[in-house]
Amino acid sequence: MNHDTPEARIAELEAENRRLRRFLDEKGLPAEQRHQVRNTLAMLRAIIRRSAETSDSVETYAAHLDGRLDAIARVLGALMRSVAEGVALHTLIADELQAHLAREGDQVVISGPNLRLRAGAAEIVALAIHELTVNAIEHGALMLPQGRIAISWSVVPPAPGGRLTFVWTESGLENLSAEPPRRGFGSEVLERSLRYELKAETDLAYERTGLRCTITLPLPPQITLIEDDE
């Protein structure tokens, strides 16, 4: 078998997934932890398959898959360091951008209340932020020195049962082309995966000066609004 083909890579990674699932069963982890890890493995399997199906070459497949797996690894590391409270949304966004050499305060402004994401929500949101970041690097605001990204979110009302609105706004481009004809993995994550996992609605507006992505969702139990101390 040619080990450089997408099919060979998928087979190898799925075999590793099966070994990991057997390992979890043999270790006898608590049911909740086993459930969380199985969910993560299922997400990784979906990422592997859909990355292959939406890539037009082995090189593109490998590069995009590595980036997606790195994004999941970063958020899992953050969750392991803070199991009880989860990972802060601000930290999740800043870490992803910094991994691609886009630093807050230079081309990026991030603002919003203190939201903390626990397992489940954290992984899918991290993947969505990764896809937005990569799109900005390849097609959007991070292609050009004058490009800018403003990222903000709010919860209304600011209490359990509130609705979260997240807005990613790019600017600094000139005459951005219309909506791309090809819907790739990133669009699938933003428009389908977020809806399935978090009941989110996503609006992608391809404006002349840059992409504007608005995501709204009912605040789920996995996302907590932390009130700042007076």
N, C-alpha and C positions, 0 to 999 in steps of 0.2 A: 504493500500500500504506500502511496506517495503521502508522506507525513506533512507536506507543505500545503495540501489542499484544505479548503474549509471543511469538507466532509471529514477528513482525518482529524482535524483539530477538534471538531464537535464530538466525534466518537471518543477521543481521548479525554476531553473534559467531562463528558457524561459518565464515562467509566469512573473518573475520580469522584464525581457526585455520588455515584452508587456506593463507592467505598466509604465516603464520609457518612452517608445515611446508615450504613451497617455499623460503623464505628459509634455513632450516636446511640443506636439501639443497644449495643453491647455495653456501653458505659453506664446505662441506666440513669441518665439525667432526669431531673424533675420534668413533669409533663409540660409545664409552661415553657421552660427553656428549650425542650426538644421541639415543641411546636414553633417557637420563634426561629430556631436554627433551620428547621425544615422549610419554613416560609422563605428564609433568605436563600436557601439552596434552590428552591423553586424559582425565585426571581433570577438568580444567576443562570439557571438553565434557560429561562426565557430570553435573557440578554444574549447568551451565546447563540441561540438559534436565530433570533431576529437580527442580530448583527450580521450573521452570515447571509441571511436572506435579503438584506437590504444593501449589501456591499457589492461593488462592481469589480473588485479585485481582491486577491489574497492580502496585498499590502494594506489596502484600505480597511479590510476586515480586521487585520491584526492591530492596526493603529487605533481604530475606534473601539475595539473590544478591550484593549489594554486600558484605555482611558476610562471606560465605563466600569471595569472591574476595580481600577484604582479609586474611583469616586465612591464605590460601595465600601471598599476597604477603609477609606478615610473615615466614613461615618460610623462604621462598625467599631473602629478603634476609639472614636470619641464616645460612643455608647458604652463601651467596656470601661472607660475611665470614669463614667458618671452614670451608673446603672439606674439609680433611683430617679434622678431629675431629667435625664435625657440630655440631648445636645441642643444648644441654643441655635435658633435659626440664623442669627447674625453670624455666628461662628461657622456654621455649615457653609454659608454663602462665601464668606471671606476666605475660608480655607480652600474652597474649590477655585476661586478666582486666583488666589496666590499660587496655587499649583500650576497655573498657566501664566504666571508672571504678570498678572493684572492685579495691582494693589489698590486697596481702598485709599481714597484721598488723591490718587493720581488721575486715573480715567474713570474711577468708579465711586459713587456715593451710595451708602447703604443706610436706611433708616427704618425704624419701626419699633413697636413695643417688644418687651422681652418674652418671646415665645420659645418654649422648649419642647422638642420632639422626641418621643420615645420610639422604641423599635416598631417597625411596620411603617409608620408615617415617615420616619427619618430616612429610611432607605429610598423610598420612591421619590421623596422631595429632593434628596441629594442627586438622584439620577436626573430629575427634571432640570435642576440647576446646572448640572454638568452639560446636558444637551444644549441649554441656552448659551452657556459659556463657549462651547465648541463652535456653535453656529456663529456667535459674535466674532470669534477668531477667524473662521473660514470665510464668512460671508457678510459680517456686520461691523459693528462699531470698533471692535478690537483689531480690525485690519489696518486702521489708519491712526496716525498720531492724534488727530483732532477728534477722533471718536470718543464718545462718552456714554456711560451707562448709569442710569438712576434706578435704584432698586428700593422699593418701599412696600410696607404692608400695614394693615390696620385690622382691628377686630371690633365689630359693631353688632350689638352692644358689647362693651368690654367685660363680659361675664360668661359663665357656662351657658351654652346655647347661642353664643354669638356667631357671627359669620365673618370668616377671614377673607380679606381681599389682598392679593399679592400682585404688584405691578412691576414689570421689568421694562424700562423704556430706554431704547438706544437712540442716540442722536449724533450729528456730525457727518453723516453721509450725504451724498448728493444724488438725487434721482435714483433711489433704490428701485430695483426692478420689482415687478408685481410678484404676487405669491408664486413660489417656485412650482413648476409643473409636477415635480416628483416628490411624493410624500415619503420621507425616510423614517428611520427609527426614532429620531428626535421628535418628529410630529406625532408619532404613535404614542410615545411616552406622555407628551403634553396633553394630547387630546383624548386618548383612550385609557392609558394606564392610570392616570390621576383620577379619572372618572370612576374607573372600576374599584380602585383601592380606597379613595377618599371622597367619592361623590362630588368631585370637583368639576366645574365648568371652565373651559379655557377658551379665550378669544385671542387669536393671533392676527394682529393688524400690521400689514406690510406698508408702512407709511414711507413717504419720499425720503425722509431723513433717517430712517432706521426702523427696526422692528419694535413693536409694542406688544407685550404679552401680558394679559390680565387673567389671573386665576382666582376664582371665587369658590369657596366651599364652606359648608357648615363645620364649625370647630369640633373635631372628633375627640374622643377621650385620650387619644395618643398625643394630642397637641395641647399644651397647657400654657395659659397666659399667666405670667408671674408679675404680680404687682410690685412696683418699686417701693422701697422703704421711703417714708417721708423724711 
